[in-house]
Amino acid sequence: MDTAASKTILIAPNAFKGTIEAEVAAEILANAWSQKYPQDTVFTCPIADGGDGTCWLLGKALGLQQIQCWTVDPIGRPIQGFYFWDEANQAAYLDVSTVSGIKHLSQEQLNPWIASSYGTGELILHAAKKGATSIYLGLGGSASVDLGLGILGGLGFQFLDEKGRVLAFFTDSFFEKIAFIQSPIPFPTIRFELICDVDNTFFGTKGALPVFGPQKGLLEADSQRFETCSKRTIALLEQKSKKALVDRPSFGAAGGIGYGLSFFFDVRIHKGAQYFFQLINLEAKVAKADLIITGEGRYDSQSAGGKGSYELLQLAKKYQKPCWLITSGDEGEQDGFDRISRLPNLDFSDSAYKKLAEKNLEEVVRKLTVY
């Protein structure tokens, strides 16, 4: 790159997980670049690949209206939620994690027998009453393993015990006592576009229960009982919907939300960054840029499986544009980035580690010698 003319720089980082959100990282990098190279035109486009906050970034990137409403968190406490509203397409964008995320619970509050996606269901119902026919739902960061029963409950489904009594959500006996399912009238007409970053099935040795269950509070002593309850619930969903569904990849995302919703709704599941890029037309931005800068917390061998930085590199290669990566760790050389800037490892026991992470990000740009 020479100094003859201003260059167009596209800064499109993923989240630096646990330290800096993608939106904040993009702003830090853009400000640092503009201070060092004020002649350049800098555009930011924070990216996601189906993890926590994906639909937040989609809503912001698409310039959609944010609709706020009160609902409940994973254990039934009041919480203010929101979704993004696309009036032209009668579509709503939201993340499960917004109100039903694991981030809302302490370690002691994690309990898959109680945690529910009910609050997310209420947000979806609010959007449906507003006229939504399409729901774009990011599945990352959920707190529950409820097969989407909470969302169904929020949409008006009722779950009854063997005596026909309506079961209350957020109780530790709810899951085990379900004997009948009643669907709402009128029935909501919604198509779901689910966005996730995992391809686990719900059952099986690499399914949601053994892989994600422990993270959400499932005790090893309860694992077999929980699996038995889950299988019985699937049988009830099949009976009510008159539809038999085979467990498949990504049905394990967000505790089986895609699995449960598929019995009653038109559901499509999209994995990885490519779908995100398509929705925000990132390819057009790459085509216009002279240099693309991306990044993530720790780029590793799994990043080539649909993660944002790797997929952005493929777009850059398509248009023969240089692509730089900012990350920690020592991997990434094999994938063909034009430059890799390494971030120092953080001491997470230091209470100021997030501030240090932001400072490290600024320093990476300051140390770059481009012109």
N, C-alpha and C positions, 0 to 999 in steps of 0.2 A: 504494500500500500504506500502511495506517495502523498506528498503534501499539495499536489497540483489542484486538487478539488476536494470539496467536501464529500465524505463517504456516508453511506446510509448503513447504520448499525442496527441490527435486530437483536435485542436482548430478551431471551425467552427461557428463563430457568424453570426447573421443576422446584417443588418444595425441598428445602434442606431439612429433612424430617427430624422433628424434635427440637429444632433450633429456629429456623427462619421460614416463614410461609413464602410461597412462590411470588406472591404479589409484592411483599416487602423486599425480597431478594432482588427482584427486577428493578425496583425503585432505587435501592442502594447501588446496584451496578450501573444503572443509567446515570445517576448523579455523579458518581465517581468518574465515569467515562467522559461526561460532558465537562467536568472541571479540568480534566487532563487534555481533552481534545475538543475544545469548544467549536471548532469549525465543522464537526461532524453532525449529521442529523441522526438522532437516536430514537428508536421506537421500542417500546416494551410490549411483550406479550407473554405473561406468565402462563405456563402450561401445566397440564395434569394428565394422568394416565389411568384414571378410574379410582384412585385412592380418595381419602378424606378431602373434602373441599372441591371436588371436581366440578360440581354443578354451580358452586359459588363462583368459580372462575369463568364458567360458561356464561352465567348470567351477566357478569361484569363485562366480559369480552363482547357480548352481543348487545350491550346497552339496554338491558331489559329493566322494567319497573319492578321494584321490590315491594311485595305485599306482606305486611306483618299481621300476625294474629296470635292469640294466646292458645296454648295447648299444654301437654304434659311431657315430662322427661321420661327416661327409661323405667323409672320406678314410681311414676305417677305424680310427681311434684309439679306445680305450675311452672311454666317456662314460656317466654315469648319466642315464637318461631317466625319463620318467614319463607317465602318462595319467590322466585322471579317469574314475572308474568309476560308472556308474549301474546299480545292482543291480536296481532295479525294472523297468527297461526293457531290461536286458541290452545296454547301450550303452557305448561308450568315446568319450571326447573327447580329442583331441590335436592339436598343431600340428606340421606338418612341420619347422618351424624349431627345435623343442625339441632334437632331436639331429641333424637334417640341414640346419640353417640356415647361411646364409652368414655369420652372426655368429661362427661357430666357426672361420672361416678368415681368415688374413692375406691381404693383396693378392697376395703371392707364391705362396700355396697355391691360389689359384683356378685350376681346370683342369677344364673340362667333360668331358674325356676320362676323368677319374679320379673326380670327385665323384659321389656316389651317394646315393640315398634309402634305401639298404639298412637303416640303423638304424631308420628309421621303420617299415619292414616288420617288423622284429623286434618292435617295440613292439606293432604291430597283431596279430601272431601271439600274443604273450603275452596280449593281451586276448581274442583268439578262443579260446584254450585255457581262458580263465576263463569262457567262455560268451557272449562278445559276438556279437550278430548284426547290430548296427548300429555303424558307425564314423563319427563326426563328425570330419572332418579339415580343419583350417585350412591353407590352401595358401600363405600369405604368408611371405616371407623365406627361400625355399629356396636351396640352393647349387648344385643340379644342373640339368642339362637332359637327363635320362635317360629320358624318356617313362615314368617310373614303373617301369622295369625293376628298380631297387633294391628298391622295395617288393615287387614280385613275387618277387624273390629272397629277401627276408626271410620271405615267406610260404611258401617252399618250392619255387618254380620254379627250374629249372636252365637255364643257357644254355650250349650246346655249340659247339665249333668244328667244322670240316668233317670232322674225324676222330673226332667223337663224344666229345672230351675236355671235361670241365667247365671252363668259364672262370672265373677268379678275378675277383671284383669289386675295385675300387680299383686297377686296372692300366690303363695308357694304351692297351693293345691290346684291352681287353675289348669295346668297342663295335664295333670294326671286324671282329672275328673271329667274331661270332655267326653260326652257320649253322643251328642247330636249337634248339628250345625244348621242354623237358619240364615238364609240369605236375605238381603234388604229389598224392600219394595218402595219406590222404584229402584231398579238395579242400575248402578252407575255405568255409563258407557265410556270406558277409558281404554286407551292403548298405552302400554308401558314400554319405554325405552330405558332399559337398565344398563348402567355403566359401572364396570367393576375392573379390578386389576388382578383377580385370581381366577384360576380355572378348576378349583377343587369341586368335586361332587359333594353332596351332603353326607351320604353314608360312605363307608369304606375306610381302609387304613389311612388314606390321605384325604379323607373327607373333612367336612366342617367340624364335626364333633371332636375327633382326636386332635386336629390341627389347631382350631381356633377356640374350641370349648374351654380348655384350661385358661386361656387369656381372658375369658369372660366369666371366670369363676366356677367352671364345672369341675367338681372334685372327681378324682379317679374312682373313688368308691361309689359315685353316683352315675358313672358313665354308662354302664350297661342299662340301668333303669331309665336313664334319659333317652337312650337309643330306642328302647322298647316303647316308650311313650311317643317318640317321634314317628316310629313305624305305624303305631296304632292311629296316630293323627293323620298320617298320609292315607291310610285306609278310609278314614272318615271323609277326608277331602275327595277321594276318588268316588266314594258312595254318593256324596252330595252333588258333585259336578257331573257324575256319570262319565268320567274321563280318567283313563289310566295313563300315568306319566312315568316314564323311565328316568331315574336319577341320571343326570348328565353333567358335563363340565360346566362350572360356574353356578350350578344350583346350590353350592355350598357358600357362595358369597353372602355376606351380611346375615349369616345364620339361617340361610335357606329362603330368603325373601322371594327370589325368583321362582323357586320351586312352588311355594304356596300360592303365589299370585297366578301362576300359569294354569291352575285348575279352573279359574273363573274369568281370566282376562287374556287379551291378546298381548303377549309379552315377547319382547326381543331383547336379547342380552348382548351387549357389546363390550369387548375386552380390549384393554390397552389404549395407547395414545392415539392411534390412527383415527378412531372415531371422533375423539376430541378435536384433532386437527381438522377433520372434515367439517365439523359443525362451525368452527370459527374461521374457516378458509385460510388456514395458516400457510398453505402452499403459495398463495398469492403474495403474502408478506415475504416469504423466503425468496421468491423470484425477484423481488424488487430490491433486496438487500445486497450490500457489498460484503458484509461479514455477519455471521450469526454467532452469538455467544449464548451458550446454555450451561446448565449445571444442575447438580443434585448432591445430596448429603454425602453419599458414598456410592460411587459408580462401581459395579462389580459384574460378575459373570451373569447374574440374573437380569441385568439391565437390558441385555440384548433380546429379552423375551417380551418386548412390547412396551418397555418403559420410555418415558418422554424424551430423555436426552438422546438415546440411541435412535429412536424413530425420527427425531429432528435432524440428526446427522444424515440419515438416509435421504431426507428431503433436500438437504444442502448438497449432497453428492449428485442428486438428480439434476440440479441446476448449476453444478460445478462452482459452488460457493464455499469459501473457507468456513469451517465450523470449529469453534473453540469450546473446550469443556473446562469448567471449574468444579472441582470435587476434592474430597479427601480420599485416603486410601492410595493404593498403588496400581490399580487396574485401569483399563481403557485404552492402553497403547495399541492393542491388537485390533481395535475396531476402526481405526483410521481417522481419528480427530486430527485436525491440522495443528492444534496446540492443546496441551493439557496443563492447567495451572493447579497445583496441589495446595489444599488448605491444611493447616496444622490440625492435629487431633485435639479434641477438647477434653478438658477435665470436667465431667458432668457433676462432680461433687462440689464444684465451685458454683455458688449461687448466682454468680454473674456470667455464667457460660453463654447465655444468649447474647448479651451485649458484646462479649468477646468474639462470638461467631460473626456478628455484624461488622465489627472492626476488621476481622480477618478478611471478610469479603471485600471491603473497601481497599485494603492493602494490596490484594491481588491485582486490582486494576491499576493502582498507583505504581506498581512495580513493572507493569507491562511496558515493553519497548516496542512500539508499533511503527512509528514513522522514523 
